[in-house]
Amino acid sequence: MADQRPDEEDAPAQARPTPLGIYDRPQTEGITNIEIIAIALSVFWLLASGLFFLLMPSGDGNAEPGSMSFVMVMLSVFMPVGMIWVAATAARSSRVMREESQRLQTAIDAIRHAYIAQNHAAGAGSDAASITRKLDEIAAAARKTETVLATFTSRREPEGAPQNARVAPAPQPVDDQPVLALGTPSEDIAPPLATADFIRALNFPETSEDEAGFSALRRALRDRPAAQLIQAAQDVLTLLSQDGIYMDDLQPDRARTEVWRQFARGVRGRPVASLGGIRDRSSLALTAGRMKQDPIFRDAAHHFLRRFDKTFVAFEDGASDADISALAETRTARAFMLLGRVAGTFD
């Protein structure tokens, strides 16, 4: 029995609900000041009415009171009491409404502050996550850009082609050319690059067995201006292939050689608009989106456009119409048409 008493004493404490603060229901008060005042006024009025009717002279003692006079007496006694309690009830309801409104406003303020604090915390976390994600994307794009293939990724491999065929790496252009003993750079004594080799190199080897294409590419890479253009073209075509854009899939509208020559002489705008002969909407949309979102791609594209412009000016001076037409059919020229149209070069 003695062991059961502590449990019985703790039972009410365990059954007691946990207070919820401003979210808890208000405790109902038994009697407030309003009820006390109403009771006092009611008692006072009843006593005053009773004394009035008791002390009032009756007049003619033989006259019997009628029903109408009885009703009037009841009304004069109890109607003021009823009005007192109506006023008391209205005052109590008004007080309850004010308390509920105050509690509701307090709860709304607390919720708003919690929401603002949560948004600030979530915003800081999302900003850090977005910055980290962008840095990872830039690093991944930089690693992909450094991976250069000799056989261009701008060409789709035909079905059934052997997967284990190795592609011979293209020699990279060297910025610091060796200088001979007499101080003459090696490119000054090297034979000039043939136009056919230059055009063939800009189209890049067709397959891993394209010996003629690789030979032309090696000879072109010995020429410094041509090597710079080939490297820039290789970079942009590698980046374009990441979005599934391949130059072999594009069928541009051919521009006249006169338009190409006008472009080489510095004409821009509508007179040379036909050079942007790429009409593939999906390729244009993907390239435009990549230009806006990827700073690495945008820099590579503008660098390629500058190199092509500068190299083509020197090429056009001694090229025939057939040479210009052949160059316009290369993958490098198609990349120039696509990127030039997206960048607004022909507008």
Buried (B, 14 or more C-beta within 10 A) or exposed (E): EEEEEEEEEEEEEEEEEEEEEEEEEEEEEEEEEBBEBBBEBBEEBBEEBEEEEEEEEEEEEEEEEEEEEEEEEEEEBBEBBEEBBEBBEEBBEEBEEEEEEEBEEEEEEEEEEEEEEEEEEEEEEEEEEEEEEEEEEEEEBEEEBEEBBBBBBBBEEEEEEEEEEEEEEBEEBEEEBEEEEEEEEEBEEEEEBEBEBBBBBBBBBEBBEBEEBBBBBBBBBBBBBBBBBBBBBBBBBBBBBBBEBBBEBBEBEEBBBEBBBBBBEEEEEEEBBBBBBBEBEEBBEBBEEBBEEBEBBBEBBBBBBEBBBEBBEEBBEEBEEEBBBBBBEBBBBBBBBBBBBBBEBBE
